[in-house]
Amino acid sequence: MTLSDGLARARAAWDRFWFGPGTARNLAAARIVLAAQALWILLSRDIPALSALPAAFWAEVPGSARWRFLVFEGRPGLEAALQAIALVALVAALLGVAARASCLLAALLLYHLAPLETLFFTPSPWAKGLTLPVLGLLTLSLSPCADALRARGHGKAGPVSGPDHGWPLRLVQLFVCQPYLFSGIAKLKAAGLGWASPENMRAWLLLANLDDQLAAFRAPGLWLADRPVLCLAMGVAALAMDLGFIVALFSRRARRVLVPAAVLFHAAILVTQNYAFLSAPLLLVFVDWGPRVSRGRTPPAGVPSTMPA
């Protein structure tokens, strides 16, 4: 096989993955899941109040971060108004009302509001739960994410499908895979395979259960910390999940195993270490919400007719 043949095959595989047809129903479901998760986050906390915190809280926030997100202290009224607009936009996105415009507006406002938490409390954007909705809603604003509603309104039978419904969903799914992959890479970079050692797992379990004011569950984690074999199994399973979940992006069969396993994984972490992964509801974007697109359907010219396995 020549180099040109190899490049042609790689390009064909790339096109099959990104531009294979998808269903409007699954794309609409992704819109609903993203909007609902972001609504849950916004309604569960008072983000605008952070703007009114004393100047000491802002002392270490660099000017570049303030300008990047247009976040400046001392304006709780403005932030409350922006959050109210974001809530309206998210409800509209959830219901499919002016879906593309609603997704874009919600994404831009969340991009501004979300850092109000991460600037103070944690350097990890994943911990607060609004990073993936920003990326996902921005992607959906460029896609026909309300076609399922239009098809139903016109009485069309069967799922509306096409390449325009495939690539946005796969990009959103990629966003959901990335926290796992990047977490696994970070673990290996920081500690190598030794991160999964019983000693390290025991240390994490004890640290997570140290503060009885924050730990909702203590007995399971402390019980596990006293059993080195189970600690080792926990560490190996965590690395395997982080580094292996990306396979769900490419294989339907893998999704049937990995998505339920990820749900159990996060439940176990919550019970043993009291860490809640607020983006866990976004695993629903991997669910097939309707009939598959027929592999016999002919896509537009130049677009492969098969979807990823």
N, C-alpha and C positions, 0 to 999 in steps of 0.2 A: 504494500500500500504506500503510495507516494504521500509527500507532505501535503500536497493540494487536496488529495482524497481525505486525509485526516482532518484538515481544516474544514472541508465541506461537511464531513460527518459531525464535527463539533458544532458547526453552525446549525445544521439540521436539528441536532439534539437541543441546542439553545432555543431554536424557534418552536420546537415541539413543547418545550417546557413553558415558555412564557406566552406563546400565542396559540396554544391549543384551546379549543372552545371551553367555556364554562357556562354555568346556568345563571340566569338573572336572579333566581330564587336564592341561591347560595350567596351571591354578591349582596343582595338586599339583607340577608341574614347577618352578614358581616357588618353592614351599616348599623343594624339594630343593636348588635352585641357591643360594638364600639361606643355607640352613643349611650346605651344603658349603663355600661361600666363607668364612663366619664361622669354621667349624671349621679351615679352612686357615690363617686369620690367627692364631687363638688358639694352634694347635699349633706355629706357626713362631717363636714368641717367648715370652719369660718376662715377661709383664706384671706379675705380682705382685711380682717383684723390684724394680720401680720404686718401690714403697712404702717400701723399705728404703734408698733413696738418702739421702745426707747432707742435713741441713737446708738447706744452701746452695742445693740444687736447688729447694727449695720457697719460697725467700725472695720471689720475684716472683709467686707464685701467689695471686691475690686470694681473700679469704675467701668472696666470693659464688660463685666457681667451685667451691670445696671443698664448700659446702653444696648447690649445685645438683646436683652429681653424687655427693654423700656420699663424697668422696674425701679421706682424711686420711692423712698420712704415718706411717710407723713401724708398720704392721700387715701385713707380708708374709704371715704365716700366715693371717690372715682373708681376704686377697685371693686366696691360693692355694686356699682352700676354696671361695670364691665362683666362681673360675674353673673348678674341678672340677665344681661344680654346673652352670655354664653349658655345659660340654662335654657333660655327660649330657643336658641339655635339648636341645642342638643335635642330638645323635645321635638322640634321640627324635623331634624335629621332622623330621629327615632320613628316618626310617623311617615316619613317620606314626603314631607311638604317642602317644595323647592329644595329637593334633597341635595343637589350639588352645591348650591349657594349656602345652604345651612351647614353642610359639612365643612366647607371652606371657612366660613365665619367662626364656627365652633373651634376648628383647629387653630386658627390664628389667635383667638382669645385664650385658649388653653395654653398655647405657647407662651403667652405673657403671664398668665396666672400661676401656672405650675411652679415656676422657679421661686415664687414667694415662700414656699416651704423648703425647697432644697438648698436655698442660699444660706439658711440658718442651721438646719437640724441634721442634715446628712449630705455627704458628697455623692451619694448614690441616687440617680434619678429613678431607678427601678423601684425603690422602696416606697415611693409615694403614689405610684399608680397612674400617672397621667402622661408619661412619655409615649407609650404605644398608641393611645388614642389620638395624640397630636399627629403622629406619622400616618396612622391608619385613616383618619378622617381627611387629611390632606390628600392622600392617594385616592380616596373614594370621590372627592370633589372633582377629580379629573376623569371620572368613569360614569357609565350609565347605571348608577346604583339604584335607580327607582324604576327600572324597566319592568320588574315583576309586578308592581302596582299598576302600571299602564296596561300591561298585557291583561291583567285581571279585569281592569275597567272596560276593556274593549271585548271581553269575552273570548279571548284567544285560548285555545286548548293546548295543553302541553307546556313544557318549560321553554321560555325564551332563552336562546343560547347563542354564543358566538365568541370569537377571540376577545372582543371588548369586555366580556364578562369574566374572562379567564385571568388575564394578566393582573388586574387590580387585586383579585382575591389571593393570587399566589404571592404578590408582593406583601399584602397584609400578613399572610401566613409566615412569610420570611421574617417580618418584624417580630412576630410572636416567638419564633425559634431563636432569635438572636440573644435574648437575655440568658437562655440556657447555654448556648455555645460560648458566649463571652465570659460567662461565669466559670465554665469549665476551663477555658484558656487561662483566666486569671488565677485559678487555683493552681494549675500546673506551673505557671510562671512564678508564683509566689513561693510554692513549697514543693513542686514536683509531685511525683507519685506518692511521696511521703505524706501528702495532705490527707490521704485516706487511711493513715495509720490509726490503730486503736487509741494511741496516746493523744493524737490530735483531735479525734472525734470526742474522746472523753473530756478534753479541755473545753471544746465548744459546748458540749452538753452542760457541763458545770457552770460555765460562764452564762449561758442562756437562762439558767434557772437560779442564778445567784440572787437576783432582786425579787423578793417575794411581793413587792408592790406592783411589779410589771408582769410577773409570770402568772398567767391564768392556769397553766398546767405545770405541775412540778414533779409529781410521782413518776410518770412515764419516763421522763428524761433522766431522772436520778437513778431509776431502776436500770435503764439501758447503759448508763455510764459505768456501772459496776460489772459489766459483762463484755470483756475485750473482744470476744469472737463476734458478738453482735455489733459492736462499735466498728470493727473492721468491715463487716458486711454493709453497714450503713455508709461508710466512706466510699467503698467500691461502688455501691448502688448510686450514690450521689454523683460521682464522677461519670459513671456510665450514662445516667440520665442527662447530665449537662452536655456531654460530648456527643451522645447518640440521638438526642431528640431531633436534630436537624434532618434525620432520615424521614421523619413524618412529612416533610415538605415534598418529598419525591415519591412516596409510596403509600397508596391507599391501605394496603395490608398492614404496613407499619403503623399507620395512624390508629388502626383498631386496637393495637396493643399499647402504643406509646401515649396516646391521649388519656385513656383511663389510668395508665401507670403514673402519668404526671399528676393527675388529680389525687391519687393515693399518696404520691410523693409529697405534695404540698400539705396534705392533711397530716401526714406523719411528722413533717417538720413543725407544723403548728402545735401538735400535741406534745412533742418532745423538746422543742426549742423555743416555742412561743413566737415564731416568726411567721407572719402572714404575708403571702405573696399576693398583692392586691390586683395583679394582672392575671391571676388564674382564671377568672371568668372568660378571658379572651381565648382560651383553648376551644371555645365553642365555634370559632371560625374554621376549625378543621372538620366539623360535622357536615355530612352531606344531607341537606334539608329537603331534597327532592329527587326525582328520577335523574339518573345519570344522562349526560349528553350522549347521544348515539354516536358510536365511532364511525358509523356510515354517513353521518351528516357531512355535507361538503362545505367547507369554510370558504371565505373569500379567496380569490386568486392569490397564490404566493404564500398562503398560510397552511401549515401542516394540519392534517385532519385527525391527529391522535393527541390524546392528553397524556400527562405523566402517569406511569403505572401506579 
